[in-house]
Amino acid sequence: MKLASYTVAGKPSFGVVTGEGVVTMNGRLKSGAATLLEALQANAIDEMRAIAAAAKPDHTLSGIRFLPAIPDPQKILCAGINYRSHAAEVGRELPKQPSMFIRFTDTLVGHEGNMIRPKLSDNFDLEGEFTAIIGKGGRHIPIERALDHVAGYTCFVDGSVRDYQKFSVTSGKNWPGTGPLGPWIVTTDEIPDPAKLTLTTRLNGQQVQQSGIDQMIYPVQQIISFCSDFTELHPGDVIATGTPEGVAHGRKPPLWMKPGDVLEAEISGIGTLRTHIVQEQ
């Protein structure tokens, strides 16, 4: 099942993607959930599946505007240097534990939205990433049970401002409108083994990244377990798992993103997240 957040005529909504349409869940759930985050907090995935199976789409995909898959997560936790190929291209040592940093919610962008290049830098880099959305929270989650805490998976782009990142990871990773998330969340029943998926990133139609998810240094279940040791996880939390080789600053010359570019992050079994690069005004 595919779960999406979107607006229709300016009204925020959420629902289930079925074919080329969506079955809106606002007003249909017993919990009265008004957002996908609230639906996950109410453990309503099975209820949404049953409603969608018996309903016709309320809107076509062309008639909605996608929001970030989870527009309002409590946490966005991101793993850095989690592919050996990426560590090699940027000359970094392999981390001895998952190397996590935090993003702000206002960095998120929806599918077909605008990714904003800051006016203070042209060192705007791309990082396509496989991402887990937490469905059941907890602390000190064992690795062997970590995937039981996942609601589903989606695509993410960790847009990075590299010259600022040299001084501080926080400043390089938290410019508004630099973190596309979507287009939707695919629930775990459709992806029993995320390690079998493949990530591909394209800039203006040209492939710049491709890797199996199984090439991560720390698999998603180990990252979830690690994060749950230092912070309590909650439904809707976003956990991005790092990027493979092919980033702009690992190339000579660097392939910085610029206004007018189109960026696509595709993960097999999930879909393609597409965004448009614009200049900050």
C-alpha positions as CSV (number, residue, x, y, z in Angstrom):
1,M,0.0,0.0,0.0
2,K,1.2,3.5,-0.9
3,L,0.4,6.3,1.6
4,A,0.7,9.9,0.5
5,S,0.3,13.4,1.9
6,Y,-1.0,16.1,-0.4
7,T,-3.2,19.2,-0.9
8,V,-6.4,19.5,-2.9
9,A,-7.5,23.0,-3.7
10,G,-5.1,24.2,-1.0
11,K,-6.5,21.8,1.7
12,P,-4.0,19.5,3.3
13,S,-5.0,15.9,3.0
14,F,-3.6,12.3,3.1
15,G,-4.7,9.0,1.6
16,V,-3.9,5.8,-0.2
17,V,-2.6,5.8,-3.7
18,T,-4.5,3.4,-5.9
19,G,-3.5,3.3,-9.6
20,E,-3.6,6.8,-10.9
21,G,-5.7,8.2,-8.1
22,V,-5.9,8.6,-4.3
23,V,-8.5,7.6,-1.7
24,T,-8.5,10.4,0.8
25,M,-8.6,9.3,4.4
26,N,-9.5,12.6,6.1
27,G,-12.8,12.1,7.9
28,R,-12.8,8.3,7.3
29,L,-10.8,6.9,10.2
30,K,-12.2,6.0,13.6
31,S,-9.5,8.1,15.2
32,G,-10.5,11.2,13.3
33,A,-6.8,11.6,12.1
34,A,-6.3,14.7,10.1
35,T,-2.8,13.9,8.9
36,L,-0.8,10.8,7.9
37,L,1.3,11.4,11.1
38,E,-1.8,11.2,13.2
39,A,-2.9,8.0,11.3
40,L,0.4,6.3,12.1
41,Q,0.1,7.4,15.7
42,A,-3.3,5.8,15.8
43,N,-1.9,2.5,14.3
44,A,-4.4,2.8,11.4
45,I,-2.5,1.2,8.6
46,D,-4.8,-1.9,8.5
47,E,-7.9,0.3,8.7
48,M,-6.7,2.5,5.8
49,R,-6.0,-0.6,3.7
50,A,-9.6,-1.9,4.3
51,I,-11.2,1.5,3.5
52,A,-9.1,1.9,0.3
53,A,-10.0,-1.6,-0.9
54,A,-13.7,-0.8,-0.8
55,A,-13.6,2.8,-2.2
56,K,-13.1,4.5,-5.5
57,P,-10.4,7.2,-5.8
58,D,-11.5,10.7,-4.8
59,H,-8.9,12.5,-6.9
60,T,-6.5,11.7,-9.7
61,L,-2.8,12.0,-9.1
62,S,-2.7,14.9,-11.6
63,G,-5.3,16.7,-9.5
64,I,-3.3,16.8,-6.2
65,R,-0.2,18.6,-5.1
66,F,2.2,16.3,-3.2
67,L,3.4,17.3,0.2
68,P,6.4,15.6,1.8
69,A,5.4,12.0,2.5
70,I,5.3,13.0,6.2
71,P,5.1,16.8,6.3
72,D,5.4,17.1,10.1
73,P,7.7,14.4,11.6
74,Q,8.9,14.9,15.1
75,K,12.4,13.8,14.1
76,I,14.4,13.6,10.9
77,L,17.5,11.5,11.6
78,C,20.1,11.0,8.8
79,A,23.1,8.7,8.5
80,G,26.3,10.1,7.0
81,I,29.0,8.1,5.3
82,N,27.1,4.8,5.2
83,Y,28.3,3.4,1.9
84,R,32.0,2.4,1.4
85,S,31.8,3.7,-2.2
86,H,30.8,7.2,-0.9
87,A,33.5,7.2,1.8
88,A,36.1,6.4,-0.8
89,E,35.0,9.1,-3.2
90,V,35.2,11.8,-0.5
91,G,38.2,10.5,1.3
92,R,36.5,9.7,4.6
93,E,37.2,7.0,7.1
94,L,34.5,4.4,7.7
95,P,32.4,5.3,10.9
96,K,32.8,2.9,13.8
97,Q,29.0,3.4,14.5
98,P,26.2,4.9,12.5
99,S,27.2,8.6,12.1
100,M,23.9,10.5,12.6
101,F,22.9,14.1,12.2
102,I,19.5,15.9,12.4
103,R,17.5,17.8,9.9
104,F,14.8,20.4,10.5
105,T,11.2,19.9,9.3
106,D,11.2,23.0,7.2
107,T,13.9,21.4,5.0
108,L,11.3,19.0,3.6
109,V,9.9,19.2,0.0
110,G,7.2,17.2,-1.7
111,H,7.3,15.2,-5.0
112,E,7.3,17.6,-8.0
113,G,8.1,20.5,-5.7
114,N,10.9,23.0,-5.8
115,M,14.3,22.3,-4.2
116,I,15.8,25.7,-3.3
117,R,19.5,26.5,-4.0
118,P,20.7,29.0,-1.4
119,K,21.6,32.4,-2.7
120,L,24.7,32.4,-0.5
121,S,26.3,29.3,-2.1
122,D,26.5,27.5,-5.5
123,N,28.0,24.4,-3.9
124,F,24.6,22.6,-4.0
125,D,25.0,18.8,-3.9
126,L,22.7,15.8,-4.3
127,E,22.4,12.7,-2.2
128,G,19.7,10.2,-3.1
129,E,18.8,8.0,0.0
130,F,16.6,5.1,1.0
131,T,14.5,6.1,4.0
132,A,12.4,4.4,6.7
133,I,9.4,5.9,8.3
134,I,8.8,4.7,11.9
135,G,5.3,3.2,12.6
136,K,5.8,2.0,16.2
137,G,8.1,4.0,18.5
138,G,10.3,2.8,21.3
139,R,13.7,3.0,23.1
140,H,16.5,0.4,23.0
141,I,15.0,-1.5,20.1
142,P,16.9,-4.7,19.4
143,I,18.3,-5.0,15.9
144,E,16.5,-8.2,15.2
145,R,13.1,-6.5,15.9
146,A,13.9,-3.1,14.4
147,L,12.0,-3.7,11.1
148,D,8.8,-4.4,13.2
149,H,8.9,-0.7,14.1
150,V,8.8,0.5,10.5
151,A,5.6,1.6,8.9
152,G,7.1,1.8,5.4
153,Y,9.8,3.1,3.1
154,T,10.3,6.1,0.9
155,C,12.8,8.1,-1.1
156,F,14.8,11.1,0.2
157,V,17.3,13.6,-1.2
158,D,19.8,15.0,1.3
159,G,20.5,18.3,-0.4
160,S,23.8,19.5,0.9
161,V,25.4,23.0,0.9
162,R,29.0,21.7,0.8
163,D,31.0,24.9,1.6
164,Y,28.9,25.5,4.7
165,Q,29.2,21.8,5.6
166,K,32.9,22.1,5.8
167,F,32.5,24.1,9.0
168,S,29.4,22.4,10.4
169,V,27.2,19.5,9.3
170,T,24.2,21.2,10.8
171,S,24.7,24.4,8.7
172,G,25.3,22.4,5.5
173,K,22.2,20.2,5.9
174,N,19.5,22.5,7.1
175,W,18.7,25.1,4.5
176,P,15.0,25.4,3.9
177,G,13.6,23.4,1.0
178,T,16.6,21.2,0.5
179,G,15.2,17.8,1.5
180,P,12.7,16.2,-0.9
181,L,10.8,13.3,0.7
182,G,8.4,11.0,-1.2
183,P,6.5,10.6,-3.4
184,W,4.8,8.3,-1.0
185,I,5.4,5.7,1.7
186,V,5.3,2.0,0.6
187,T,4.2,-0.1,3.6
188,T,6.5,-2.9,4.8
189,D,4.2,-5.8,3.7
190,E,5.2,-4.9,0.1
191,I,8.9,-4.7,1.0
192,P,9.8,-7.6,3.4
193,D,13.5,-7.2,2.7
194,P,14.7,-3.7,1.9
195,A,18.2,-4.9,1.3
196,K,17.0,-6.2,-2.1
197,L,16.1,-2.8,-3.4
198,T,18.2,-0.6,-5.7
199,L,18.7,3.2,-5.5
200,T,19.2,5.3,-8.7
201,T,19.7,9.1,-8.8
202,R,19.4,11.1,-12.1
203,L,20.2,14.7,-12.8
204,N,18.5,16.0,-15.9
205,G,18.0,12.4,-17.0
206,Q,21.6,11.4,-16.6
207,Q,22.3,8.7,-14.0
208,V,24.7,9.9,-11.4
209,Q,24.2,7.4,-8.6
210,Q,23.2,3.7,-8.5
211,S,23.7,1.1,-5.8
212,G,22.0,-1.8,-4.1
213,I,20.7,-1.0,-0.6
214,D,22.6,-4.1,0.5
215,Q,25.9,-2.1,0.0
216,M,25.2,0.1,3.1
217,I,27.8,-0.2,5.9
218,Y,25.1,-0.3,8.5
219,P,21.7,-1.7,7.4
220,V,18.5,0.1,8.2
221,Q,17.7,-2.1,11.2
222,Q,21.0,-1.4,12.8
223,I,20.5,2.4,12.3
224,I,17.1,2.2,13.8
225,S,18.4,0.3,16.8
226,F,21.3,2.7,17.3
227,C,19.0,5.8,17.1
228,S,16.6,4.3,19.6
229,D,19.4,4.0,22.1
230,F,20.1,7.8,22.2
231,T,16.5,9.1,21.6
232,E,13.0,7.7,21.8
233,L,11.5,7.0,18.4
234,H,7.9,8.0,17.6
235,P,5.5,7.1,14.7
236,G,6.3,9.3,11.7
237,D,9.9,9.8,12.5
238,V,12.1,9.8,9.4
239,I,15.3,7.9,9.3
240,A,17.5,8.4,6.2
241,T,20.2,5.8,5.6
242,G,23.0,7.6,3.7
243,T,24.0,8.0,0.1
244,P,26.3,5.9,-2.3
245,E,29.0,7.3,-4.6
246,G,28.2,9.8,-7.3
247,V,27.7,13.0,-5.3
248,A,28.7,16.3,-6.9
249,H,31.7,17.2,-4.8
250,G,33.3,13.8,-5.4
251,R,33.6,14.6,-9.1
252,K,36.2,16.6,-11.0
253,P,34.9,19.1,-11.8
254,P,32.1,19.1,-9.2
255,L,28.6,18.6,-10.7
256,W,26.8,21.2,-8.6
257,M,23.0,21.5,-9.0
258,K,21.8,24.7,-10.6
259,P,18.4,26.4,-11.2
260,G,16.5,24.7,-14.0
261,D,17.9,21.3,-13.2
262,V,15.5,18.3,-12.6
263,L,16.5,15.8,-10.0
264,E,15.1,12.3,-9.6
265,A,15.7,9.7,-6.9
266,E,14.3,6.3,-7.7
267,I,14.1,3.2,-5.5
268,S,12.9,-0.1,-7.0
269,G,9.7,-1.2,-5.3
270,I,8.9,2.4,-4.1
271,G,8.9,4.8,-7.1
272,T,10.5,8.0,-8.3
273,L,10.8,11.3,-6.3
274,R,11.2,14.2,-8.7
275,T,12.1,17.8,-7.8
276,H,13.0,21.0,-9.6
277,I,15.9,23.1,-8.7
278,V,15.1,26.8,-8.2
279,Q,17.2,29.8,-7.0
280,E,16.4,31.2,-3.5
281,Q,14.8,34.7,-3.9
